[in-house]
Amino acid sequence: MYLVMNFFVYLHRNCFILKLNSMKRLSLAFIFACFAMVMAAQDAIRVNYRGASPTISDFVWAYLSSIDNDDEDAEVDESFNAVKSAWVNHRKGLPQSEGGKLTVDEKNGYVLYEFTYDENTLKVEMCYWNEADKKHKLFAYNVKSFNNGKYNPGQYDGLLFYRYNNATKEMTPCDDTGFETQFSTDDGAYVSYTLPRVGKDIIVTSWYDNGKKKQKTLKWKGRRFSY
């Protein structure tokens, strides 16, 4: 809980900073890029499971347990710690911390962790797709932050992918997804992603300072996405 509260203290402090000029947008985009590079530097992650194939719970635990929270050299953020703590509670059958909610949809291969503190909400989504070659799966980890219902990106927001190999039972960082994740658009909007709980497509939302927003769809093509 201490780590989760720290996350939202940080978020509160950055709510002012994120009412941005263009230079600050570039600074935050640089932070996001560094975060993605750190995560991509991870080794292959072993996915242990029982039965014929891994479930979303198997992928989630493999990913969350791949980083040791107590390792001083590990690059771990507060949002990751919050999700991992929530998942450990889930595995032990314990209630979630105040403000936290965990949705586990095994049937549709989707997990959503939400934590609300005052006007701020952290959402972490995870899901996977079965690839057309029947030899691989694509796992996604998506972090996004909101203030009063509007997307308000925090330090650790971002969308990451891992490709799972059925033969090796390992997943590795993947950037061969058919598109490049964006932090913002050329006309100054922030960009958020919503993973599918039902269906296979990703919804991309552009959030403008004047309250307007635009949406478009990244369609799943069996291995990659396209607009």
SETI-146143 format. One record per residue (C-alpha): residue in three letters; x, y, z. Coordinates in steps of 0.05 Angstrom, whole numbers, plus 32768, in hexadecimal, padded with zeros to 4 digits. Each point is the difference from the previous one (the first is absolute). Layout:
! residues N
ALAXYZ...
! end
This chain:
! residues 227
MET800080008000TYR803A802F800FLEU801A7FF87FB9VAL7FBB800A7FE2MET7FF680408028ASN804480187FE9PHE7FEB7FF57FB9PHE7FC4802E8007VAL802780348027TYR802E80017FC4LEU7FC380047FD2HIS7FE3803A8027ARG804180267FFBASN80037FF47FB5CYS7FB880157FF2PHE801980477FFFILE803D7FEF7FD7LEU7FD57FDB7FCDLYS7FD9803F7FEELEU803780057FCFASN8024802B7FCFSER80217FDC7FC5MET80447FFA8022LYS7FE27FDC803BARG7FDB7FD17FD1LEU80427FEE7FE0SER801F7FF48044LEU7FC97FD18015ALA80037FDC7FBDPHE804B7FF6800DILE7FF07FE18044PHE7FCE7FD17FE0ALA80337FEB7FCCCYS80337FF28036PHE7FCD7FD68026ALA7FF27FD77FC1MET804B7FF67FF4VAL800A7FE88048MET7FC77FCE7FFBALA80187FE87FBCALA80437FF0801FGLN7FE17FC78028ASP80147FB97FF2ALA7FCF7FCC7FE6ILE7FC97FF28032ARG7FEE7FB8800FVAL7FB57FF38002ASN7FED7FC6802DTYR7FBB7FE27FFAARG7FD57FC2800AGLY7FD47FE47FC9ALA800580047FB5SER8013804A7FFBPRO800C803D802DTHR7FC6802B8017ILE8000804B800BSER800F7FF3804AASP803E7FD97FECPHE801980397FD4VAL7FF180348034TRP80257FDC8038ALA803B7FEF7FD2TYR800780497FEFLEU7FF6801C8046SER802E7FCD8021SER8037800C7FCCILE8017803D8027ASP80167FFC8049ASN7FE4803B8027ASP80377FF98034ASP803880027FCDGLU802080458008ASP801A7FFD7FB8ALA7FBC7FF17FE2GLU7FDB80377FDBVAL7FBC7FFA8022ASP7FCC80368003GLU7FC8800B8032SER7FC97FED7FCFPHE80227FBD7FF5ASN80067FF5804BALA7FB780108009VAL7FEA7FCE7FCCLYS802E7FCA801ASER7FE7800B8047ALA7FB87FFB7FE7TRP80107FC07FDAVAL80217FE0803DASN7FC180108028HIS7FD67FE17FC9ARG802A7FC18000LYS7FFA7FFA804CGLY7FB6800F8000LEU800A80408028PRO7FD780407FF8GLN801E80397FD8SER8019803F8021GLU7FD1803B8008GLY7FF580217FBCGLY80197FC47FDALYS7FD77FD37FD2LEU80187FC47FD8THR7FD87FE27FC7VAL80177FBC7FE6ASP7FDB7FE77FC2GLU801D7FBC7FF0LYS7FCE7FF17FC9ASN8013803D7FD7GLY804980018015TYR7FFE80458020VAL8015801F8042LEU7FF38047801ATYR801D801E803FGLU7FE280438016PHE8015802C803ATHR7FDB80408011TYR80198037802EASP7FD880418004GLU7FF780167FB7ASN80397FD47FE6THR7FF87FBA7FE3LEU80377FD07FEBLYS7FEC7FCA7FCEVAL802D7FC57FEDGLU7FE77FD17FCAMET801C7FBD7FE9CYS7FE87FD17FCBTYR80197FD17FCATRP7FF07FEC7FB8ASN80087FBC7FDFGLU802880097FC1ALA7FEA7FE47FBDASP803B7FD07FFALYS7FE97FDD8040LYS804980018018HIS800180438023LYS7FD7802D802DLEU8006804B800APHE7FFB801B8047ALA7FF4804A800FTYR800B802A803FASN7FE080457FFFVAL800380378035LYS7FD7803F7FFESER7FEE80378032PHE7FC3802C8005ASN7FED803F8026ASN7FB580108006GLY7FF27FCF7FC8LYS8031801F7FCFTYR80407FDF7FEAASN8039801F8026PRO803F7FD87FF1GLY802F7FEF803AGLN80497FEF8000TYR7FF57FB67FF6ASP7FC87FFF7FCDGLY800D7FD87FC2LEU7FEE7FC37FD6LEU80307FC57FFBPHE7FFC7FBE7FDATYR801F7FBC8009ARG7FFE7FC77FCETYR7FF77FBA801EASN801D7FC37FDCASN7FD87FC1800BALA803D7FD47FF5THR802F80228031LYS7FCA80168031GLU802280438005MET7FEB80477FEETHR802E80377FE9PRO7FF7804B7FF5CYS7FE0800D7FBDASP7FFE803F7FD5ASP7FE97FDC7FC1THR7FB78012800AGLY7FF080257FC0PHE7FFE80458021GLU802A802E802CTHR7FE280158043GLN7FF7804C8005PHE8003802D803CSER7FE0803C7FDCTHR7FE880167FBCASP801C80367FD2ASP7FC5802D8013GLY800F7FFC804BALA7FD27FC9801ATYR80147FCB8031VAL7FF67FB87FE8SER7FE57FC7802ATYR7FF27FB77FEETHR7FC87FD28016LEU800B7FB67FFCPRO7FC67FD27FEBARG7FD97FDA8034VAL7FD07FE97FCBGLY80187FFC7FB8LYS804780077FE8ASP800B80497FEDILE802280388026ILE7FDE80448007VAL802E803C7FF9THR7FE68041801FSER801E80467FF5TRP7FF0802F8039TYR8001804B7FF4ASP800880378034ASN7FBD801F7FEBGLY7FDC7FC08016LYS7FF67FE37FBBLYS80187FBB7FEELYS80077FD57FC2GLN80017FB47FFBLYS80197FCF7FCCTHR80097FB57FFFLEU803D7FD47FFALYS7FE57FC07FE0TRP801F7FBD8011LYS80197FDC7FC2GLY80177FBF801EARG804780158012ARG8001804B7FFBPHE7FD0803B8002SER7FEE80347FCCTYR7FD3803D7FFC
! end
